């Protein structure tokens, strides 16, 4: 048998789950400007992979390269800092 404290905690958790579901935190609900930027970024990555181009890379691509090379402090670096540390700019 669950105690009163356990039942209250369960009710609280259910309420939290319902609230989170109502917020619908998906890409479709992001601002149009953000969705456009994500689409452009994805298209640039795909284009670069198709053509083998060396255009500007995303922060994630730069971070992965920095991780492979073992550059210290990479997790706190921004895109430009990562590019500089990798010698890409």
N, CA, C and O of each residue as an XYZ file, in Angstrom:
356
protein
N       0.835     -1.170      0.000
C       0.000      0.000      0.000
C       0.892      1.250      0.000
O       1.837      1.349      0.783
N       0.587      2.171     -0.862
C       1.354      3.398     -0.955
C       0.978      4.360      0.162
O      -0.179      4.448      0.572
N       1.981      5.074      0.638
C       1.702      6.057      1.681
C       1.098      7.315      1.052
O       1.099      7.473     -0.169
N       0.592      8.193      1.891
C      -0.001      9.428      1.391
C       1.062     10.270      0.675
O       0.781     10.894     -0.348
N       2.260     10.281      1.209
C       3.348     11.047      0.600
C       3.661     10.516     -0.810
O       3.904     11.298     -1.729
N       3.652      9.198     -0.973
C       3.920      8.588     -2.275
C       2.816      8.921     -3.276
O       3.093      9.196     -4.443
N       1.558      8.897     -2.814
C       0.445      9.236     -3.700
C       0.528     10.691     -4.154
O       0.262     11.000     -5.316
N       0.896     11.580     -3.236
C       1.038     12.995     -3.585
C       2.155     13.176     -4.618
O       2.012     13.943     -5.570
N       3.256     12.469     -4.419
C       4.378     12.567     -5.358
C       3.963     12.052     -6.738
O       4.337     12.629     -7.759
N       3.194     10.971     -6.761
C       2.735     10.419     -8.036
C       1.819     11.405     -8.754
O       1.938     11.591     -9.965
N       0.904     12.041     -8.015
C       0.012     13.040     -8.616
C       0.816     14.209     -9.181
O       0.535     14.704    -10.272
N       1.816     14.637     -8.420
C       2.666     15.741     -8.857
C       3.408     15.368    -10.154
O       3.514     16.185    -11.069
N       3.907     14.157    -10.222
C       4.616     13.706    -11.425
C       3.683     13.631    -12.631
O       4.081     13.974    -13.745
N       2.457     13.190    -12.419
C       1.485     13.118    -13.512
C       1.190     14.526    -14.022
O       1.128     14.751    -15.231
N       1.007     15.473    -13.100
C       0.747     16.862    -13.508
C       1.916     17.426    -14.318
O       1.709     18.119    -15.314
N       3.135     17.129    -13.888
C       4.316     17.605    -14.615
C       4.348     17.021    -16.028
O       4.663     17.722    -16.989
N       4.021     15.734    -16.146
C       4.026     15.085    -17.457
C       2.963     15.694    -18.371
O       3.211     15.897    -19.560
N       1.797     15.981    -17.828
C       0.721     16.581    -18.622
C       1.140     17.968    -19.094
O       0.938     18.314    -20.258
N       1.725     18.768    -18.196
C       2.184     20.108    -18.558
C       3.227     20.050    -19.663
O       3.183     20.842    -20.605
N       4.161     19.119    -19.552
C       5.209     18.988    -20.568
C       4.607     18.599    -21.920
O       5.036     19.101    -22.960
N       3.618     17.708    -21.905
C       2.985     17.289    -23.155
C       2.229     18.443    -23.805
O       2.162     18.527    -25.031
N       1.665     19.321    -23.002
C       0.922     20.463    -23.537
C       1.838     21.469    -24.226
O       1.416     22.162    -25.152
N       3.075     21.550    -23.783
C       4.005     22.533    -24.354
C       4.436     22.164    -25.774
O       4.828     23.040    -26.544
N       4.368     20.878    -26.130
C       4.704     20.413    -27.481
C       6.012     21.019    -27.978
O       6.018     21.760    -28.960
N       7.096     20.715    -27.320
C       8.387     21.290    -27.673
C       8.975     20.520    -28.854
O       9.843     19.665    -28.675
N       8.501     20.825    -30.051
C       8.988     20.179    -31.254
C       9.460     21.240    -32.229
O       9.212     22.429    -32.031
N      10.134     20.813    -33.275
C      10.625     21.747    -34.292
C       9.470     22.500    -34.932
O       9.598     23.681    -35.253
N       8.345     21.825    -35.117
C       7.194     22.468    -35.756
C       6.687     23.664    -34.965
O       6.086     24.575    -35.536
N       6.920     23.671    -33.664
C       6.439     24.760    -32.826
C       7.497     25.834    -32.557
O       7.250     26.757    -31.781
N       8.655     25.726    -33.180
C       9.681     26.757    -33.034
C       9.306     27.962    -33.893
O       8.503     27.832    -34.817
N       9.874     29.128    -33.604
C       9.601     30.296    -34.443
C      10.041     30.056    -35.885
O      10.988     29.311    -36.138
N       9.347     30.692    -36.823
C       9.630     30.500    -38.243
C      11.090     30.813    -38.574
O      11.721     30.106    -39.359
N      11.617     31.875    -37.972
C      13.005     32.274    -38.220
C      13.979     31.152    -37.831
O      14.945     30.884    -38.546
N      13.715     30.507    -36.702
C      14.571     29.416    -36.230
C      14.456     28.208    -37.151
O      15.461     27.584    -37.493
N      13.219     27.877    -37.555
C      13.033     26.738    -38.462
C      13.763     26.967    -39.775
O      14.389     26.052    -40.309
N      13.683     28.197    -40.302
C      14.368     28.524    -41.555
C      15.872     28.372    -41.407
O      16.535     27.814    -42.281
N      16.410     28.871    -40.298
C      17.855     28.788    -40.064
C      18.302     27.331    -39.972
O      19.348     26.966    -40.509
N      17.514     26.502    -39.293
C      17.862     25.087    -39.185
C      17.829     24.415    -40.559
O      18.695     23.600    -40.877
N      16.829     24.761    -41.368
C      16.740     24.190    -42.710
C      17.905     24.602    -43.583
O      18.454     23.784    -44.320
N      18.288     25.877    -43.504
C      19.422     26.365    -44.303
C      20.721     25.699    -43.868
O      21.559     25.345    -44.698
N      20.879     25.534    -42.569
C      22.081     24.891    -42.051
C      22.145     23.437    -42.526
O      23.198     22.966    -42.955
N      21.019     22.733    -42.448
C      20.978     21.345    -42.899
C      21.248     21.223    -44.387
O      21.934     20.299    -44.821
N      20.708     22.157    -45.177
C      20.939     22.136    -46.622
C      22.406     22.389    -46.936
O      22.957     21.776    -47.850
N      23.047     23.288    -46.185
C      24.463     23.584    -46.418
C      25.329     22.364    -46.110
O      26.278     22.073    -46.837
N      25.004     21.661    -45.041
C      25.760     20.453    -44.681
C      25.592     19.395    -45.762
O      26.569     18.773    -46.179
N      24.356     19.188    -46.222
C      24.095     18.193    -47.263
C      24.821     18.552    -48.557
O      25.400     17.686    -49.214
N      24.786     19.833    -48.916
C      25.458     20.291    -50.134
C      26.964     20.037    -50.047
O      27.586     19.577    -51.005
N      27.536     20.346    -48.885
C      28.974     20.160    -48.696
C      29.340     18.684    -48.768
O      30.391     18.335    -49.305
N      28.489     17.814    -48.235
C      28.763     16.378    -48.282
C      28.647     15.841    -49.704
O      29.407     14.961    -50.109
N      27.676     16.386    -50.470
C      27.513     15.931    -51.855
C      28.682     16.345    -52.723
O      29.189     15.555    -53.518
N      29.108     17.592    -52.566
C      30.128     18.137    -53.461
C      31.537     17.998    -52.922
O      32.505     18.182    -53.660
N      31.665     17.676    -51.637
C      32.998     17.574    -51.046
C      33.622     18.940    -50.827
O      34.841     19.052    -50.700
N      32.791     19.991    -50.781
C      33.289     21.355    -50.608
C      33.865     21.593    -49.232
O      33.612     20.837    -48.294
N      34.647     22.660    -49.127
C      35.268     22.994    -47.848
C      34.707     24.288    -47.275
O      35.422     25.025    -46.595
N      33.449     24.569    -47.538
C      32.827     25.799    -47.052
C      32.761     25.835    -45.542
O      33.244     24.920    -44.876
N      32.170     26.880    -44.995
C      32.075     26.992    -43.540
C      31.331     25.813    -42.936
O      30.278     25.410    -43.432
N      31.882     25.267    -41.870
C      31.276     24.109    -41.223
C      30.394     24.550    -40.058
O      30.528     25.663    -39.548
N      29.492     23.663    -39.645
C      28.645     23.941    -38.490
C      29.467     23.762    -37.219
O      30.548     23.174    -37.245
N      28.947     24.273    -36.112
C      29.662     24.148    -34.850
C      29.830     22.669    -34.498
O      30.881     22.261    -34.004
N      28.796     21.869    -34.753
C      28.870     20.452    -34.415
C      29.964     19.752    -35.215
O      30.697     18.929    -34.667
N      30.083     20.066    -36.491
C      31.138     19.461    -37.309
C      32.513     19.872    -36.796
O      33.425     19.050    -36.708
N      32.653     21.157    -36.456
C      33.931     21.639    -35.928
C      34.236     20.994    -34.581
O      35.378     20.626    -34.305
N      33.206     20.859    -33.742
C      33.390     20.244    -32.427
C      33.842     18.790    -32.569
O      34.743     18.348    -31.856
N      33.225     18.052    -33.481
C      33.602     16.655    -33.693
C      35.062     16.538    -34.129
O      35.781     15.646    -33.679
N      35.491     17.438    -35.001
C      36.884     17.442    -35.457
C      37.824     17.782    -34.302
O      38.879     17.166    -34.154
N      37.433     18.775    -33.474
C      38.256     19.160    -32.321
C      38.354     18.004    -31.325
O      39.405     17.783    -30.723
N      37.264     17.276    -31.160
C      37.261     16.125    -30.258
C      38.212     15.054    -30.782
O      38.963     14.445    -30.020
N      38.168     14.836    -32.097
C      39.048     13.846    -32.714
C      40.518     14.221    -32.519
O      41.365     13.355    -32.299
N      40.810     15.532    -32.603
C      42.194     16.004    -32.439
C      42.595     16.207    -30.981
O      43.771     16.409    -30.678
N      41.608     16.152    -30.070
C      41.907     16.284    -28.647
C      42.209     17.712    -28.208
O      43.066     17.918    -27.348
N      41.533     18.694    -28.773
C      41.762     20.094    -28.417
C      41.103     20.380    -27.067
O      39.904     20.151    -26.907
N      41.877     20.882    -26.086
C      41.300     21.149    -24.760
C      40.379     22.370    -24.778
O      40.602     23.314    -25.536
N      39.345     22.342    -23.938
C      38.419     23.459    -23.813
C      37.404     23.569    -24.936
O      36.711     24.581    -25.046
N      37.307     22.557    -25.759
C      36.441     22.619    -26.947
C      34.965     22.740    -26.601
O      34.204     23.346    -27.356
N      34.545     22.173    -25.472
C      33.115     22.196    -25.143
C      32.623     23.605    -24.823
O      31.435     23.892    -24.965
N      33.516     24.476    -24.398
C      33.116     25.842    -24.058
C      33.318     26.809    -25.224
O      32.973     27.986    -25.118
N      33.867     26.326    -26.323
C      34.154     27.196    -27.467
C      32.933     27.353    -28.367
O      32.113     26.445    -28.500
N      32.836     28.520    -28.974
C      31.819     28.770    -29.976
C      32.324     28.335    -31.347
O      33.437     27.825    -31.471
N      31.508     28.536    -32.366
C      31.852     28.113    -33.717
C      33.138     28.767    -34.215
O      34.025     28.085    -34.728
N      33.240     30.096    -34.063
C      34.420     30.802    -34.548
C      35.686     30.391    -33.797
O      36.753     30.243    -34.393
N      35.554     30.209    -32.485
C      36.709     29.795    -31.689
C      37.182     28.402    -32.105
O      38.384     28.153    -32.195
N      36.246     27.507    -32.354
C      36.614     26.156    -32.790
C      37.324     26.210    -34.143
O      38.330     25.533    -34.350
N      36.794     27.018    -35.058
C      37.413     27.136    -36.385
C      38.842     27.669    -36.254
O      39.752     27.178    -36.923
N      39.038     28.670    -35.394
C      40.377     29.216    -35.178
C      41.322     28.189    -34.579
O      42.469     28.062    -35.006
N      40.825     27.449    -33.574
C      41.643     26.441    -32.910
C      42.042     25.325    -33.875
O      43.114     24.733    -33.748
N      41.167     25.048    -34.839
C      41.467     24.008    -35.820
C      42.283     24.530    -36.990
O      42.720     23.762    -37.847
N      42.485     25.845    -37.023
C      43.251     26.442    -38.123
C      42.464     26.547    -39.398
O      43.042     26.546    -40.485
N      41.141     26.640    -39.290
C      40.297     26.713    -40.489
C      40.032     28.137    -40.917
O      39.450     28.361    -41.979
N      40.446     29.115    -40.112
C      40.253     30.520    -40.464
C      41.506     31.283    -40.200
O      41.553     32.491    -40.432
